[in-house]
Amino acid sequence: MKHFAIESKGLSVKQIWMQQLLKGEGEIPFLQGKKGLLFSTITLDKFIDEELRHDKFLLTDKGGRSIRTYSSGEQRKELLKYQMQQKPDFLVLDNPFDCLDTESVHQLKIQLEKVAENIPIIQLFKRHTDILPFITKVLEMLPGGTLYWHPVQAYILNAAKHLQSLHVTIPSALKPFENTPRVLVDMNRVSVSYNNQIIVKDICWKIKKGEFWHLKGSNGSGKTTLLSMIYGDNPKAYGQELYLFGHKKGSGESVWSIKEKIGYFTPSLTDNFRGSHNALQMIISGLMDSVGLYAKPSDLQKKLAQDWLRVINMDDKKHHPFSELSQINQRLVLIARAMIKHPPLLILDEPSTGIDDESARLLVALVNQIARQSNSAIIYVSHRTEPGLKPHFTFELVKSNEGSTGRVVVDALINRPLDNRH
């Protein structure tokens, strides 16, 4: 039985090569003449579309329950079950562990190991740690159609030689925030429920100036709920013991006066910027809190943005249209945009999801540098623990039927005192 992996950097399952591969018309000899199926979020989206358009509930057999109501892990489980019933000659896995928490990854790996006993598996991957244990070869598709096979470990070691790093000091803000309190976020026994279902229960969490926090928890544990209490206008925040920048939530401060003190990034933000703005203009727009740049910047503002481009090794791309930048460069630009004012609080919501190892290392290097060289507190949200990330503390949401509770883990290498509320 032949199983192998292909690094998906620069590849798309929508390209012609994938269609040919699935039809048995590709260049891989032992798959020619065979028919495969694609295990992918793209495939899931097609089933969801069939549900919406034609009421065809092909993936579920529970009284017409929509696959949309399932968790990410459950969706993949049902898709795999359905595809195996179709008896394909082989299965192509398109980054199957993206956006899954640790437990869901573990369960899916068990299922895939059973599948691999019967049919060949081709895994497209972005992260080397995601490569399934039964895969021993990585296929590199060279320009011109040449195929080159690597042993997995040799491929990983070679990739590690091409690491990027950051060496430039991050620039100061043009205008520092004044009168910022020492405690930026203070939650005291905060609980949230929807439709009589408790999401989070008795959360006590205090975030102080300059602290670097990793917020983690399984899918559905309430990470998004907590963020919406801080950054959004979640009505559940009112009437609770929640203080933001020294003021009780709902005591008079508008949501906009709160947001101006917060730098925020999530990968979906890249979808909001589809105009003709270039990389330099995108970073400058962070000074105006605008989606794009619509006012003429000063020379000082342009210089500050250029200094940030130098930090992220993109000084030569300042005039490149933002929409044409690579995925990682778009994210670095938007993080620089979020930090250009040195906000008291920087929220990074799943910043490394869906990117490859090299890009993740570069992003982690930037975040660590911001933590070292600024007074901004950081909330880094991720179910994945990134190698090299150096938070001071981890706030972990532990899911249960009675609602998620929170616990603090202190990095043993960082000597920072915690008060009794931590």
QUIFEN-V236340 format. One record per residue. N is the residue number from 1. NEAR is the number of other ideal C-beta (glycine too) atoms within 10 Angstrom. Layout:
N/NEAR ; N/NEAR
This chain:
1/10 ; 2/13 ; 3/18 ; 4/18 ; 5/23 ; 6/19 ; 7/22 ; 8/15 ; 9/16 ; 10/8 ; 11/14 ; 12/11 ; 13/19 ; 14/9 ; 15/10 ; 16/9 ; 17/15 ; 18/20 ; 19/13 ; 20/14 ; 21/23 ; 22/22 ; 23/14 ; 24/15 ; 25/14 ; 26/18 ; 27/13 ; 28/19 ; 29/8 ; 30/9 ; 31/21 ; 32/13 ; 33/10 ; 34/18 ; 35/13 ; 36/21 ; 37/20 ; 38/20 ; 39/27 ; 40/21 ; 41/18 ; 42/13 ; 43/18 ; 44/19 ; 45/10 ; 46/13 ; 47/21 ; 48/16 ; 49/11 ; 50/15 ; 51/19 ; 52/11 ; 53/8 ; 54/9 ; 55/9 ; 56/11 ; 57/16 ; 58/14 ; 59/24 ; 60/19 ; 61/11 ; 62/10 ; 63/6 ; 64/9 ; 65/13 ; 66/15 ; 67/19 ; 68/12 ; 69/10 ; 70/18 ; 71/14 ; 72/18 ; 73/21 ; 74/16 ; 75/20 ; 76/27 ; 77/17 ; 78/19 ; 79/22 ; 80/21 ; 81/12 ; 82/17 ; 83/18 ; 84/17 ; 85/8 ; 86/8 ; 87/10 ; 88/18 ; 89/14 ; 90/21 ; 91/24 ; 92/23 ; 93/23 ; 94/20 ; 95/19 ; 96/25 ; 97/25 ; 98/19 ; 99/16 ; 100/21 ; 101/20 ; 102/14 ; 103/13 ; 104/21 ; 105/19 ; 106/12 ; 107/15 ; 108/21 ; 109/16 ; 110/9 ; 111/15 ; 112/22 ; 113/13 ; 114/11 ; 115/16 ; 116/18 ; 117/8 ; 118/11 ; 119/17 ; 120/20 ; 121/23 ; 122/23 ; 123/26 ; 124/22 ; 125/24 ; 126/19 ; 127/18 ; 128/18 ; 129/11 ; 130/20 ; 131/18 ; 132/19 ; 133/10 ; 134/14 ; 135/18 ; 136/15 ; 137/14 ; 138/24 ; 139/15 ; 140/12 ; 141/16 ; 142/8 ; 143/5 ; 144/5 ; 145/8 ; 146/9 ; 147/13 ; 148/10 ; 149/11 ; 150/19 ; 151/11 ; 152/17 ; 153/11 ; 154/10 ; 155/20 ; 156/15 ; 157/12 ; 158/11 ; 159/17 ; 160/12 ; 161/6 ; 162/9 ; 163/12 ; 164/12 ; 165/9 ; 166/16 ; 167/9 ; 168/14 ; 169/12 ; 170/21 ; 171/19 ; 172/12 ; 173/17 ; 174/14 ; 175/9 ; 176/11 ; 177/15 ; 178/5 ; 179/6 ; 180/18 ; 181/14 ; 182/8 ; 183/18 ; 184/25 ; 185/23 ; 186/20 ; 187/25 ; 188/14 ; 189/11 ; 190/22 ; 191/15 ; 192/21 ; 193/13 ; 194/9 ; 195/4 ; 196/5 ; 197/9 ; 198/16 ; 199/19 ; 200/24 ; 201/17 ; 202/15 ; 203/23 ; 204/17 ; 205/21 ; 206/18 ; 207/24 ; 208/18 ; 209/14 ; 210/16 ; 211/21 ; 212/25 ; 213/21 ; 214/22 ; 215/26 ; 216/21 ; 217/21 ; 218/20 ; 219/18 ; 220/16 ; 221/24 ; 222/25 ; 223/24 ; 224/17 ; 225/22 ; 226/28 ; 227/18 ; 228/16 ; 229/24 ; 230/23 ; 231/19 ; 232/15 ; 233/14 ; 234/18 ; 235/9 ; 236/18 ; 237/22 ; 238/13 ; 239/10 ; 240/18 ; 241/12 ; 242/23 ; 243/18 ; 244/26 ; 245/19 ; 246/13 ; 247/14 ; 248/16 ; 249/23 ; 250/13 ; 251/9 ; 252/7 ; 253/15 ; 254/9 ; 255/13 ; 256/9 ; 257/12 ; 258/18 ; 259/16 ; 260/14 ; 261/16 ; 262/21 ; 263/25 ; 264/20 ; 265/21 ; 266/18 ; 267/17 ; 268/10 ; 269/16 ; 270/17 ; 271/7 ; 272/10 ; 273/17 ; 274/11 ; 275/14 ; 276/9 ; 277/19 ; 278/19 ; 279/28 ; 280/24 ; 281/22 ; 282/25 ; 283/32 ; 284/25 ; 285/23 ; 286/24 ; 287/21 ; 288/13 ; 289/11 ; 290/11 ; 291/14 ; 292/16 ; 293/21 ; 294/11 ; 295/11 ; 296/7 ; 297/17 ; 298/12 ; 299/7 ; 300/10 ; 301/20 ; 302/16 ; 303/12 ; 304/21 ; 305/27 ; 306/16 ; 307/18 ; 308/26 ; 309/20 ; 310/18 ; 311/21 ; 312/26 ; 313/18 ; 314/20 ; 315/15 ; 316/10 ; 317/19 ; 318/19 ; 319/9 ; 320/16 ; 321/14 ; 322/25 ; 323/14 ; 324/11 ; 325/19 ; 326/14 ; 327/14 ; 328/18 ; 329/19 ; 330/19 ; 331/26 ; 332/27 ; 333/29 ; 334/25 ; 335/23 ; 336/26 ; 337/26 ; 338/21 ; 339/26 ; 340/23 ; 341/20 ; 342/20 ; 343/23 ; 344/22 ; 345/23 ; 346/23 ; 347/22 ; 348/25 ; 349/20 ; 350/18 ; 351/23 ; 352/24 ; 353/17 ; 354/15 ; 355/21 ; 356/20 ; 357/23 ; 358/16 ; 359/20 ; 360/22 ; 361/21 ; 362/22 ; 363/21 ; 364/18 ; 365/19 ; 366/22 ; 367/24 ; 368/18 ; 369/18 ; 370/22 ; 371/20 ; 372/11 ; 373/14 ; 374/17 ; 375/12 ; 376/25 ; 377/24 ; 378/23 ; 379/27 ; 380/23 ; 381/21 ; 382/18 ; 383/20 ; 384/21 ; 385/11 ; 386/20 ; 387/10 ; 388/11 ; 389/21 ; 390/15 ; 391/24 ; 392/20 ; 393/20 ; 394/17 ; 395/23 ; 396/18 ; 397/22 ; 398/13 ; 399/18 ; 400/10 ; 401/6 ; 402/9 ; 403/20 ; 404/24 ; 405/18 ; 406/21 ; 407/11 ; 408/15 ; 409/12 ; 410/15 ; 411/15 ; 412/6 ; 413/7 ; 414/12 ; 415/8 ; 416/13 ; 417/6 ; 418/12 ; 419/8 ; 420/5 ; 421/12 ; 422/16
